[in-house]
Amino acid sequence: MQLEFVNGKDTWFTYYGLDPVSGKPSHSDATGAVVSNVPSDKPTGALSVQITGPINFPMLTAARLYISVGKPLLLAVDAIGNAIPPRPADSTDPNYGTPWDFFEVTYLPVGSAELFNVNLSTVQSAGVPLAFHVEGVEPSTKKPVDYSRGWLPGGYSKFLEAMRANTDFKGLVLSGTDRVLAPGTAITAFKQKVIPTPVFDENYLESYISQVWSKFEHTDLTFVGDPPPLSNTFVHWKGRVHGGQFTFYTNDLTGLIPIVLDPPTTADLFENNFLFCASGKGTPGSLQENYALQLFGTLCAAFNRSVMHTTTTLANSSDCAWCKAKDLFYKNPDTNHYSKEIHANSVGGLAYAFQSDDHCDVSSYVSVVNPTKFTITFVAK
């Protein structure tokens, strides 16, 4: 597959992940060859390549493809060979003033075919208006597909304007840059003392969470989980708040115990932290854990989109009622305005702006078999 760039000037790419053959942390060189990462204590530009034309795009799994403008990304590499990503909130990070953004990528051989999965990620921050295009075959239907995702022309400026005009979110725009932090990234950065003063209220969703907890003291919340292995029957969980805890139970399958949730924090919901599970999370790999994580991810998506006042039924599948009611997303004033504005200014309203944003099939994720060209476009702000 060829990687081609459109409208880029003084552009660099940094593509690293795991070699699907050796399993070793590796990166792409200027010829498209896979090269093992060399540990380095100090950040260097050793993993970056300046773009001069189309590039052979090698296969890597669990990969990140960074695009930077003006200079290469300067990354350290740990003793195992893993690259250390840039920290967008850290003013001492050598990449702080460099415009960059990244794609999550898995590109690997599957028999005689090649599987390519890609998503433009703004989960942690947004810094460069990019779009991408790829054609190939849909993995399940085997039909030809043609995907375009990313920022709309002029969309990034509208996004910045909306963030700066929002009293609660304006602090997320980093001083002296056009980079915007995701709210969860900002909360975590302050807690970890990466930034000296808070730029976002860590209790922003507290009132909304309290209202939701109060609502479900008097009514059930139904969660419809996916069918278990070797079954086509969906699993229904009933949840209600008792004594300050949201307890979900099911009688559809034996061996499953109630999932009990404490009220989440704002950071839990923005950062996808399952710290608010009091019990019932299950052991790793168990069916109990599977349903706990399904419930957790769906709740995080519903809270970020502020639909908990407008529904009493949630489901993990993308064709369910709450997913189809997209006109109700982000209507509450206490919502994830960062995600809301990114979606509003992206092609087809599709974007990946928080970790559970793949719920309801509204992220920019695509999957194709046997792609021939992957095109990245620098979109006019």
N, C-alpha and C positions, 0 to 999 in steps of 0.2 A: 504494500500500500504506500502511496505517496502522500506526504504532508505538504500542503501548499498554503501560503499566506497571501492575503489580499489587503492592500492599503497600508501595509506595515512599513515603518521607517525606523532605522536603527533598532531593529528588533532582535531579541534573543529568545531561545527556547531552552528549557531545562527539563529533560524527560528521564525520570528515574523510577525504578521499581524492582521487581524480582524477575530474574531470568527464568522463563518457564522451563528451560531445560535443566539448568544447574540449581535453580532455587536461590542463587546468590544475589545480594543487592547489587544492582547494575544500573548503567545509564547509557544513553545513546550518544555516540560521537557525531562529528559533522558528516560522516559518510552513511550514517544509519546503522553502524555496527554496534553490537551490545558489548559494553566494556565494564568490567568489574569496578566497583567503587573503591577508592583508596582512602583509608581513614585520615582525617586531618583535624587537629585540635582547633585551628582557627578557620573562620569562614574564607573560602576561596571561590573563584569562578570556574573551578576545574570541571564542574558538571555541565556548564552552560556552553551553548554553541550560537554564534551569530548567524542570522539567517541571510542567505544570499540568493536563494532560489528554492525550488521544490527539493524535498529531502525524503530519502527512503525511511519509512517509519517502522522501526523494529518491534518485535513482540516483547512485551513486558506485562507482568501481572501485578495487581495491587499497586498500580503506578500513579504518579502525578506528572502532569505535563504543565509546567509553568511557562508563561509568556511574560517577558519583561521588556520595557522600552527604555532606551538610552544607555543601558549597561547591563551586564550579566547579573544574575542573582549570585550572591555570595553566601555559600552554604558550608557549614561544617559537616563532617562525616564521622559518626561514632566508630568505636573500635570494631564493631561487627560489620560495618560497611553501610549502615543506614544513614541516609541524608537527614539532616535536621532542618525542618521547614522554617521559613521566615516567620517571625512573630509580628503580626501587623500592628499590634497596639504598643509595641516596645520602641520608644524613640531612640534607644541605643542600638537597635538591630541595624546592621549595615545596609539593609534593604529598605529602611523606613521611608526614604524619600524617592524610592524607585517605583514607578508605576508597574504593577504586576497583577496577574490573576492566574488561576489554574483550573485544569480539568482533572477529574478522576477518571482513570483509564484502566481497563483490563483488555489486553489483546493477546490471544493465545491460540495455539493450534488445537483443533478438535477433530481428530481423525485426519481426513484429507482436506478439511475446511479450516477457515480462520474465523474466530469469533471476536468481535470488536464491541466492547461496551464503553460508553463515554458519557460524562455528565459535566457540565460547566458549573463549578461550585462557587456559590457566594455564601456558604454556610457560616464562615468565620468573618469575612469582610468582602467588600467589593471595591475594585480599584481601577479596572480597565474595561471599557465596553467592548466585549467580544461577541462574535456569533460564529456558529460552525455549521457545516453542511457535510453530509455523508450519505452515500447510496449503498445499497447491498440487498440482501435477502433477509426477510424476517425469520428468526430462528424457528418459530413454531409452525407458521403457515407455509413457509418456504416461498412466499410471494415477494416480488420486488418491492422495495420501500425506498423512499427518498425523504430525508429528514433535514430540516433547517431549524436551528434553535439559537437562542441568545438574545442580546439586547436589540431593541428597535432603534432605527436612526433617530437621534435626538433624545432617546429614552434616558440615557444616563444623566443628562442635564436636568430633565424633569424629576428624576429620582433625587438628585442632589438638592434641587429646589424644595422638594417636599420634605426632605429630612431637615433642612435648615429652617424651614417654616414651622416645624413641629416642636413645641416647647419641650416635650419629654425626650425627643430623639435627636435634637440638634447637636448635643454634645458628642454624638457618635461620629460626626465628621471630623477627622483628624486635622488639627491645626496645620496650616501651610500645605495641605495636600487635598486631593479630591477623593481620598480613600475614606470609606465609611465602614465602621465596625458594626458587626451584628451585635444586638443588645446582650446576648449571652456572653460573647467574647469580651465585651467591655466590663461586665460584672466580674467575670473570672479574672481579668487582667488586674483589676483593683484589688481583689481578694489575695492575689498572688504577689501584690506589690510591684507589678510590672509598670503600673501607672500610679502616680502619687496621690491623686484625688479622683473620686468617682466621677464618671461622665454620664452615668445612667443610673436611675433609681433601682436598687436591688429589690425593692418591694413594689415595683410597678404594678404587678398583677395581683397583689395581695387582696384588694377589694373584690376583684372579679372572682378570684378563687373562693373567697368567703361566700359570695353570692351563689356560686355554683353548689358549694357544699350545703348551703341552706336549702336550695331548691330540691336537692335530692334527699333531704330528710323526709320529704312528704311524697315523693314519687320515685318510681324505679327508673334506673338507667339500664337499658338492655344493650349488651354487647354481643354481637354475632361473630364468633370466631370461625376460622377456616375449618373444613372437614379434617379429621385426623387421617393418618396414613391408611390407605386401602378402604376409604369410605368417601361417599359423596354427600354425607349429611353434615350440615353446619352445626356448630355447637353454640348454644345460647347461654349466656351468663346474665344473671340479674344482679344489679347493684343498688345498694341504698346506704345512706349515711346513718350510722348509729354511734353515739358517743364520740363524735368527731372523726370517726374513721369510715371510709367508703369500702364496704365489703361486697365482693362479687362472688356468687356461687352458681354452680350448674348441677343439674340432675341428668344431663344428657349423656355423660360418660362416667363410668365408675373409676375410682382411683384418683380423681381430681379433688383438691381441697380448695376452700375459699381463698381468694386473693384479697388481701386487706391493705388499703392505702391510707397513709396519713395525708394531710393537706400538703401539696407540693409547694416549693418555693418558686419564685419567679425564675431563678437560675435553673432549677430543675427542668422547667418547661421549655425555656429558651435553649438550654444546653443538652437536653435529652439525658438527664441524670435520673436513674431509677432509685435514687436514695430514699424516696418516699414510700417504697413498698415495705410495709411493716411485717408482713408474712405472706406465704403462698407463692414466693418467687420461683420455687422449685430448684432442683439440682441441675447443673449444666448438662444440656443435651436431653433433658426429660420432656415429656409432653406437657407437664405442669409449667415448666419454664417457657415452653413455646407459647402457651396461651397467655402467660403473664406478660411476655414481651409483646405479643400482639395487642393486648389491651393497653399496655404502656405506650407503645408507639402511636396507636390511634388516639389515645387521650392527648398526647403531646400535640399531635396535629390539630385536633379539635380545639384545644385551648389556644394555640398560636393563631388559629383562624377565628377565634371567638364565636364558636357556634354552640357552646354548651347551654346557652339560654334558649336556643331555638330547636333543640332536638331532645328526644328521650331514647333514641336508638342510634347506636354507632356500630359500624362493622369494619372489618379489616379489608374486605374486597372492594374493588374500585367501582363496581356497578351498583352499589347500595344507595339508599335514598339520601343519606347525608352528603355523600360525594356528588350526587347529581344536582344537589341544591347549591351550586357554586355561587349563585347570586347572593347567598346569605353569608359568604365568607367575609371576614374582616369588617362587619357592619358595626360591631360594638366599639365605642371610643377607646376602650382599653384593649387594644389588640396589638399584634406584631406589625407595626407600621413599616418597619424595615422590609419584611417579607412582602407585605401588601404592595408597596411601591415598586419593588423589583418585579413582581408578577405583572403589575399594571403596565410596565414599560418593557416587557419581553415579548418575543415572537409567540403568538398564540396564547399569551398569558402563562407560558410554561417556564418555570425556573426552579432552582434548587437553593432555597434561602434559609432553611433550617433542617435539622437532621431527619425529621419525619416528613419532609415535604414531598416524599415520593408517594404518600398516601393520597388516594383519589386520582393517581396518574396525572398530576399537574407539574411534575418536575421536568427538567430538560434532559433527563436520562433517555438514551436510545441504545438499542442492541441490534447489531446486524451481523450477518455471516458473509464472508468473502467481499469485504469492501475493496474498492480500487483506489479511491482518493478521499482524503480527509482535509477539508478546506476550513481554515480559520480566517475570519475577516475582522479587521479593526473597524468598528462601527463609529460613524460620526457622533460625537457627543451631543 
